[in-house]
Amino acid sequence: MKELSLKASIDNIERVTDFINAELEALDCPIKVEFQIDVAIDELFGNIARYAYGDEEGSAVVSFEVEENPLCAVISFIDSGEPFNPLMKDEPDVSAPLAQRQEGGLGIFLVKKTMDAVEYEYKDGKNILTIKKNLE
């Protein structure tokens, strides 16, 4: 497992993306899959940076693992902010007219639709959101 520890800041989304993309490229990840993972990183790390610590400054850890059979990227986003399970949020009604849609929730909805698995746990004072994406 490889890990990147850094300040939970919007400015660090690019660092997280570069870290994960370097690992994906070493695995000859298809560009479409890499793009889907990049969107997930932007959404998930962005949410940590914006909401996990309120007005305080905090940190996050992003880990990367590889599973075999099938080849799969496993990426975890870990923070010590307020406990929050984004998977419990109601899914947005994407069939409703744009003017009638509620704000929020679309990003995590897209992550759930494009990843092969999305899991959340709160353990030892930490939010741990893990995504899995098949690379084959």
ABEGO torsion letter per residue (X at the ends): XBBBBBBBBAAAAAAAAAAAAAAAAAAGBBAAAAAAAAAAAAAAAAAAAAAAAEABBBBBBBBBBBBBOBBBBBBBBBBABBBBBAAABBBBBAABBAAABBBEGAAAAAAAAABABBBBBBBGGBBBBBBBBBAX
